[in-house]
Amino acid sequence: MQAILENLHNKLTPEIKADLDAVIGLEFDGVAHTFDARVEGAGLLEGAPAAHGLTQRIGIKASSADFQKIMAGELNPMMAAMTGKLKIEGDMGFAMKLSKLFG
């Protein structure tokens, strides 16, 4: 899972940060992470956004196995959400922007 998270972090270019400019809460198998994708954000952090004094715009929950499949392009994020394998809380319109990070 660490390699997947590092891959996600490495995709966070200045252009993507400018487009997203948000804090994303991630939870895989009950372990929380913060993806600080703000323009001046820190990138990937251990623990939930609140632990860093941040408020998430969107929260994503999945098993690590399903998230790895999403990142590898083996599982469509939309299908995963519709079947309950991927749970999204918050701004659903913003969730559509996250496709730049998947696959």
FIVEXGU-604410 format. One line per 8 residues: for each residue x, y, z of C-alpha. Coordinates in Angstrom, 3 decimals, always signed. Each point is the difference from the previous one (the first is absolute). Example, Ala and Ser with C-alpha at 12.3 -4.5 7.8 and 13.67 -1.06 7.14 Angstrom:
residues 2
+12.300/-4.500/+7.800 | +1.370/+3.440/-0.660;
This chain:
residues 103
+0.000/+0.000/+0.000 | +2.904/+2.348/+0.712 | +1.101/-0.152/-3.651 | -3.525/+0.904/-1.139 | -0.081/+2.990/+2.363 | +3.428/+1.135/-1.194 | -1.185/-0.294/-3.606 | -3.028/+2.146/+0.854;
+2.287/+2.542/+1.677 | +2.337/+0.067/-3.021 | -2.919/+0.825/-2.317 | -0.642/+3.178/+1.975 | +1.597/+2.487/-2.416 | -0.311/+3.776/+0.454 | -2.581/+0.008/-2.813 | -2.151/-2.630/+1.710;
+0.355/+1.798/+3.338 | -1.219/+3.209/-1.633 | -2.990/-1.830/-1.472 | -0.946/-1.950/+3.143 | +1.032/+2.419/+2.783 | -1.648/-2.117/+2.717 | +0.592/-2.359/+2.899 | -1.062/-3.600/-0.611;
-0.513/-2.497/+2.797 | +0.944/-3.580/-0.866 | -0.773/-3.128/+2.003 | +1.160/-3.454/-1.016 | -0.727/-3.010/+2.213 | -0.723/+2.367/+2.886 | +3.304/+1.899/-0.284 | -0.416/+3.741/-0.613;
+2.173/+2.185/-2.226 | -0.217/+3.623/-1.053 | +0.665/+1.011/-3.576 | +0.721/+3.731/+0.182 | -0.433/+0.992/-3.641 | -0.188/+3.735/+0.662 | +2.258/+2.290/-2.030 | +2.331/+0.408/+2.989;
-0.942/-3.387/+1.483 | +2.328/-2.588/+1.455 | -1.158/-2.952/-2.119 | -0.512/-3.334/+1.755 | -0.175/+0.017/+3.807 | -0.565/-2.768/+2.541 | -3.270/+0.186/+1.908 | -3.367/+1.646/-0.599;
-0.301/+3.633/-1.147 | -1.274/+1.117/+3.429 | +3.241/-1.302/+1.561 | +1.812/+2.642/-2.072 | -2.513/+2.778/+0.676 | -1.415/-0.354/-3.527 | -3.551/-0.363/-1.290 | -0.511/-2.446/-2.847;
-1.980/+0.946/-3.085 | -0.588/-3.635/-0.785 | +0.523/-3.317/+1.749 | +0.772/-3.277/-1.737 | -0.260/-3.422/+1.650 | +0.883/-3.345/-1.561 | +1.855/-3.184/+0.719 | +3.679/+0.196/-0.884;
-0.505/-2.800/-2.551 | -2.803/+1.861/-1.786 | +1.894/+3.296/+0.050 | +3.058/-1.706/-1.469 | -2.212/-1.329/-2.815 | -1.377/+3.500/-0.608 | +3.498/+1.504/-0.157 | +1.163/-2.774/-2.347;
-2.934/+0.643/-2.347 | -1.452/-3.453/+0.713 | -3.129/+1.328/+1.744 | -2.026/+2.940/-1.254 | -0.462/+2.511/+2.854 | -3.590/+0.736/-1.069 | -0.911/-3.697/+0.047 | +1.781/-0.429/+3.326;
-2.085/+2.833/+1.474 | -3.244/-1.396/-1.420 | +0.708/-3.461/+1.438 | +1.053/+1.312/+3.418 | +3.672/-0.920/-0.342 | +0.895/+3.696/+0.031 | -1.798/+2.381/+2.348 | +0.140/+3.726/-0.671;
-1.132/+2.640/+2.473 | -0.200/+3.696/-0.788 | +0.044/+1.991/-3.217 | -0.985/-2.476/-2.723 | +0.653/+2.518/-2.786 | +3.542/+0.350/+1.277 | +0.355/-3.795/+0.057 | -0.145/+0.021/-3.804;
+3.239/+2.037/-0.090 | +1.864/-2.784/+1.764 | +0.152/-2.101/-3.163 | +3.316/+1.775/-0.746 | +1.542/-1.883/+2.890 | -1.384/-3.477/-0.692 | +1.510/-2.482/-2.410;
